[in-house]
Amino acid sequence: MNLTPLLLCICCCFTTSAYFFTSPHVWTKLILTHHWPSTFCSMEHCHPNISYWTVHGLWPDKGMDCNNSWHFNESLIEDLLPDMMKSWPDLLKPSTTSFWKYEWNKHGTCAARAQSLNSQHKYFSKALELYHKLDLDGVLRKFNIVPSKEYYSNEQLRWTCVDSLKFDDIEGAILKFYQVQPKIQCVQPGKGSQTQVLGQIEICFNPEFQLENCEKIEVDMAILGNSPKAAGFSVCDHTMPVYYPPLKRRTDV
C-alpha cells in the first residue's frame, strides 16, 4: 500500500491547522481601555460634562477590521443604549452612534472570533459588564487617587489646577486591588513642563475573561493600527509627576 498520498494529506491538514492557530486574527488577550474625558477633550476640543472614567474600547490584542461585511446595527443593541450612552459615550459626537460603529468594525469583528463574543450584542454587553465589574473610577477613589484640585486665580482670571500625583501611587493602587499589571498612558509634557497628564488606563483579560497582566510596551496597539502615540498617548514615565485633570469648566474655554 502506498502511504505517500495519505501522509501528504495528513501533513496538509496539520499545516492548515497550524496556519489557522497562528493567524494574526486569532487573539489571546482582551484589552478593556478606559479614558479620562477631561484629558481626551483637551486634545480633541470637546466639552464633556463627565467626571468619571469611560470606556474607550474592548480590544483584542491581534487583528483589526476582521470582517468588513459585518456592519454595525444599532437596533441589535437597543436594550444596551442607555448604558452605552453613559458608560461608553461618544465624546466628540454625543448624539450619534459613529463611535460604537467604529469600535465594532475595527475591534468587535475581531473579538467575535470567540464564540462568547460572536454577536454585536455579546460584544458590547460583555464590554459593559467588565467595565462595571472593574469599577475603575471607584477603585481609584478608594485609594484617594482623585482629580487634582483647582482654585480661581484673580490675577489670571481663570481656574488654575494645582498639585500632582506620583505615578507609583496610581499604578500601586490598581495593582493592589486587581492583582494584575495595568498599562497606564499619559500625554507627555509640552515644552517647559515637567508634568505628564493622565489619559488612559488599560486592564487586560484572557479569553475566559479572567484578569491578566497587560504588556507595558506600545507594540500591541501599533499592531492594531491604534498606536497610542499617534493618538497623543504613550506609556507614562514612572519618574515624572502625573497631573490628573478635573472636569473642565466652561470658563476655561
FISETI-183406 format. One record per residue (C-alpha): residue in one letter; z, y, x. Coordinates in steps of 0.05 Angstrom, whole numbers, plus 5000, padded with zeros to 4 digits. Example, Ala and Ser with C-alpha at 12.3 -4.5 7.8 and 13.67 -1.06 7.14 Angstrom:
2
+------+------+------+------+
| rest |   c3 |   c2 |   c1 |
+------+------+------+------+
|    A | 5156 | 4910 | 5246 |
|    S | 5143 | 4979 | 5273 |
+------+------+------+------+
//
This chain:
253
+------+------+------+------+
| rest |   c3 |   c2 |   c1 |
+------+------+------+------+
|    M | 5000 | 5000 | 5000 |
|    N | 4980 | 5067 | 5028 |
|    L | 5042 | 5112 | 5024 |
|    T | 5008 | 5174 | 5052 |
|    P | 4988 | 5206 | 4984 |
|    L | 5058 | 5192 | 4957 |
|    L | 5091 | 5223 | 5018 |
|    L | 5046 | 5283 | 5014 |
|    C | 5065 | 5292 | 4941 |
|    I | 5139 | 5288 | 4957 |
|    C | 5132 | 5337 | 5014 |
|    C | 5094 | 5384 | 4969 |
|    C | 5149 | 5381 | 4916 |
|    F | 5204 | 5396 | 4967 |
|    T | 5163 | 5453 | 4996 |
|    T | 5153 | 5482 | 4926 |
|    S | 5228 | 5476 | 4911 |
|    A | 5246 | 5507 | 4977 |
|    Y | 5199 | 5565 | 4964 |
|    F | 5229 | 5576 | 4895 |
|    F | 5301 | 5578 | 4920 |
|    T | 5284 | 5625 | 4977 |
|    S | 5243 | 5671 | 4934 |
|    P | 5262 | 5744 | 4944 |
|    H | 5273 | 5750 | 4869 |
|    V | 5330 | 5698 | 4868 |
|    W | 5394 | 5738 | 4873 |
|    T | 5462 | 5715 | 4896 |
|    K | 5504 | 5775 | 4881 |
|    L | 5511 | 5828 | 4826 |
|    I | 5530 | 5899 | 4844 |
|    L | 5564 | 5939 | 4789 |
|    T | 5554 | 6011 | 4811 |
|    H | 5597 | 6068 | 4786 |
|    H | 5581 | 6140 | 4798 |
|    W | 5623 | 6203 | 4792 |
|    P | 5587 | 6251 | 4745 |
|    S | 5610 | 6315 | 4779 |
|    T | 5581 | 6293 | 4846 |
|    F | 5517 | 6267 | 4816 |
|    C | 5505 | 6330 | 4777 |
|    S | 5520 | 6374 | 4836 |
|    M | 5457 | 6344 | 4866 |
|    E | 5415 | 6338 | 4803 |
|    H | 5434 | 6404 | 4769 |
|    C | 5461 | 6374 | 4705 |
|    H | 5524 | 6394 | 4668 |
|    P | 5563 | 6334 | 4643 |
|    N | 5626 | 6341 | 4603 |
|    I | 5651 | 6275 | 4631 |
|    S | 5714 | 6267 | 4674 |
|    Y | 5713 | 6192 | 4685 |
|    W | 5672 | 6143 | 4726 |
|    T | 5610 | 6118 | 4690 |
|    V | 5561 | 6061 | 4701 |
|    H | 5502 | 6074 | 4745 |
|    G | 5475 | 6004 | 4740 |
|    L | 5484 | 5929 | 4747 |
|    W | 5440 | 5909 | 4805 |
|    P | 5422 | 5840 | 4833 |
|    D | 5422 | 5841 | 4908 |
|    K | 5349 | 5818 | 4911 |
|    G | 5287 | 5836 | 4874 |
|    M | 5262 | 5895 | 4832 |
|    D | 5213 | 5904 | 4775 |
|    C | 5211 | 5828 | 4767 |
|    N | 5174 | 5828 | 4701 |
|    N | 5133 | 5889 | 4684 |
|    S | 5111 | 5859 | 4618 |
|    W | 5183 | 5853 | 4592 |
|    H | 5191 | 5921 | 4560 |
|    F | 5256 | 5955 | 4542 |
|    N | 5270 | 5953 | 4467 |
|    E | 5327 | 5998 | 4443 |
|    S | 5332 | 5960 | 4377 |
|    L | 5356 | 5898 | 4414 |
|    I | 5420 | 5932 | 4437 |
|    E | 5432 | 5975 | 4376 |
|    D | 5504 | 5950 | 4368 |
|    L | 5518 | 5970 | 4441 |
|    L | 5492 | 6041 | 4436 |
|    P | 5558 | 6076 | 4421 |
|    D | 5590 | 6045 | 4483 |
|    M | 5527 | 6055 | 4524 |
|    M | 5526 | 6130 | 4509 |
|    K | 5599 | 6136 | 4531 |
|    S | 5603 | 6087 | 4589 |
|    W | 5531 | 6087 | 4614 |
|    P | 5506 | 6156 | 4596 |
|    D | 5441 | 6187 | 4619 |
|    L | 5469 | 6248 | 4656 |
|    L | 5401 | 6280 | 4662 |
|    K | 5374 | 6268 | 4592 |
|    P | 5434 | 6252 | 4547 |
|    S | 5394 | 6246 | 4483 |
|    T | 5343 | 6195 | 4509 |
|    T | 5343 | 6122 | 4530 |
|    S | 5300 | 6134 | 4591 |
|    F | 5356 | 6116 | 4640 |
|    W | 5370 | 6049 | 4607 |
|    K | 5296 | 6034 | 4604 |
|    Y | 5291 | 6048 | 4679 |
|    E | 5351 | 6005 | 4696 |
|    W | 5325 | 5947 | 4653 |
|    N | 5255 | 5950 | 4682 |
|    K | 5278 | 5955 | 4754 |
|    H | 5341 | 5912 | 4755 |
|    G | 5352 | 5878 | 4688 |
|    T | 5287 | 5839 | 4691 |
|    C | 5311 | 5810 | 4757 |
|    A | 5382 | 5796 | 4734 |
|    A | 5351 | 5760 | 4675 |
|    R | 5330 | 5703 | 4721 |
|    A | 5401 | 5677 | 4708 |
|    Q | 5410 | 5644 | 4641 |
|    S | 5473 | 5684 | 4629 |
|    L | 5433 | 5749 | 4632 |
|    N | 5366 | 5726 | 4605 |
|    S | 5360 | 5778 | 4550 |
|    Q | 5368 | 5853 | 4545 |
|    H | 5430 | 5845 | 4502 |
|    K | 5462 | 5797 | 4551 |
|    Y | 5447 | 5842 | 4610 |
|    F | 5473 | 5907 | 4580 |
|    S | 5533 | 5876 | 4545 |
|    K | 5554 | 5840 | 4609 |
|    A | 5550 | 5905 | 4649 |
|    L | 5594 | 5939 | 4597 |
|    E | 5642 | 5880 | 4596 |
|    L | 5650 | 5882 | 4672 |
|    Y | 5657 | 5958 | 4672 |
|    H | 5714 | 5956 | 4621 |
|    K | 5747 | 5897 | 4654 |
|    L | 5749 | 5932 | 4721 |
|    D | 5772 | 5999 | 4692 |
|    L | 5758 | 6033 | 4759 |
|    D | 5778 | 6101 | 4733 |
|    G | 5846 | 6075 | 4710 |
|    V | 5858 | 6037 | 4775 |
|    L | 5845 | 6098 | 4818 |
|    R | 5893 | 6140 | 4776 |
|    K | 5945 | 6085 | 4780 |
|    F | 5945 | 6096 | 4856 |
|    N | 5944 | 6172 | 4847 |
|    I | 5871 | 6176 | 4870 |
|    V | 5852 | 6235 | 4826 |
|    P | 5802 | 6292 | 4830 |
|    S | 5820 | 6349 | 4875 |
|    K | 5859 | 6407 | 4847 |
|    E | 5828 | 6474 | 4835 |
|    Y | 5851 | 6546 | 4827 |
|    Y | 5819 | 6611 | 4806 |
|    S | 5807 | 6660 | 4863 |
|    N | 5810 | 6733 | 4843 |
|    E | 5775 | 6751 | 4908 |
|    Q | 5716 | 6704 | 4897 |
|    L | 5719 | 6709 | 4821 |
|    R | 5706 | 6635 | 4814 |
|    W | 5741 | 6568 | 4811 |
|    T | 5754 | 6540 | 4880 |
|    C | 5772 | 6468 | 4895 |
|    V | 5825 | 6452 | 4946 |
|    D | 5854 | 6392 | 4983 |
|    S | 5820 | 6326 | 5001 |
|    L | 5836 | 6252 | 5006 |
|    K | 5837 | 6202 | 5063 |
|    F | 5782 | 6150 | 5058 |
|    D | 5831 | 6095 | 5075 |
|    D | 5874 | 6113 | 5015 |
|    I | 5814 | 6106 | 4967 |
|    E | 5790 | 6041 | 4997 |
|    G | 5861 | 6014 | 5004 |
|    A | 5876 | 6025 | 4930 |
|    I | 5813 | 5986 | 4910 |
|    L | 5827 | 5930 | 4960 |
|    K | 5899 | 5923 | 4938 |
|    F | 5882 | 5919 | 4864 |
|    Y | 5818 | 5878 | 4863 |
|    Q | 5829 | 5839 | 4928 |
|    V | 5756 | 5849 | 4948 |
|    Q | 5719 | 5897 | 4993 |
|    P | 5682 | 5953 | 4955 |
|    K | 5625 | 5996 | 4981 |
|    I | 5644 | 6069 | 4975 |
|    Q | 5589 | 6121 | 4982 |
|    C | 5593 | 6195 | 4994 |
|    V | 5549 | 6256 | 5001 |
|    Q | 5553 | 6274 | 5073 |
|    P | 5578 | 6344 | 5091 |
|    G | 5529 | 6401 | 5100 |
|    K | 5525 | 6446 | 5159 |
|    G | 5592 | 6476 | 5176 |
|    S | 5632 | 6428 | 5132 |
|    Q | 5679 | 6373 | 5155 |
|    T | 5689 | 6340 | 5087 |
|    Q | 5646 | 6288 | 5052 |
|    V | 5641 | 6284 | 4977 |
|    L | 5659 | 6221 | 4938 |
|    G | 5600 | 6200 | 4896 |
|    Q | 5591 | 6126 | 4883 |
|    I | 5632 | 6061 | 4885 |
|    E | 5603 | 5991 | 4883 |
|    I | 5642 | 5930 | 4861 |
|    C | 5608 | 5862 | 4871 |
|    F | 5607 | 5796 | 4833 |
|    N | 5580 | 5727 | 4846 |
|    P | 5533 | 5693 | 4795 |
|    E | 5595 | 5667 | 4758 |
|    F | 5619 | 5739 | 4750 |
|    Q | 5678 | 5730 | 4797 |
|    L | 5695 | 5787 | 4843 |
|    E | 5665 | 5783 | 4912 |
|    N | 5664 | 5827 | 4975 |
|    C | 5609 | 5879 | 4978 |
|    E | 5568 | 5889 | 5041 |
|    K | 5581 | 5956 | 5074 |
|    I | 5512 | 5962 | 5103 |
|    E | 5457 | 6001 | 5068 |
|    V | 5404 | 5947 | 5072 |
|    D | 5419 | 5917 | 5003 |
|    M | 5395 | 5978 | 4966 |
|    A | 5339 | 5991 | 5014 |
|    I | 5312 | 5922 | 4997 |
|    L | 5315 | 5942 | 4924 |
|    G | 5277 | 6006 | 4937 |
|    N | 5340 | 6043 | 4916 |
|    S | 5365 | 6070 | 4982 |
|    P | 5430 | 6109 | 4975 |
|    K | 5408 | 6156 | 5030 |
|    A | 5345 | 6172 | 4991 |
|    A | 5388 | 6187 | 4930 |
|    G | 5436 | 6230 | 4971 |
|    F | 5490 | 6177 | 4981 |
|    S | 5509 | 6137 | 5043 |
|    V | 5570 | 6096 | 5062 |
|    C | 5629 | 6142 | 5072 |
|    D | 5654 | 6158 | 5141 |
|    H | 5723 | 6126 | 5149 |
|    T | 5746 | 6181 | 5196 |
|    M | 5727 | 6240 | 5153 |
|    P | 5766 | 6272 | 5095 |
|    V | 5739 | 6258 | 5025 |
|    Y | 5731 | 6311 | 4971 |
|    Y | 5737 | 6283 | 4901 |
|    P | 5708 | 6339 | 4858 |
|    P | 5737 | 6355 | 4789 |
|    L | 5695 | 6368 | 4727 |
|    K | 5652 | 6429 | 4739 |
|    R | 5668 | 6488 | 4696 |
|    R | 5614 | 6529 | 4662 |
|    T | 5638 | 6589 | 4701 |
|    D | 5613 | 6555 | 4765 |
|    V | 5540 | 6558 | 4745 |
+------+------+------+------+
//
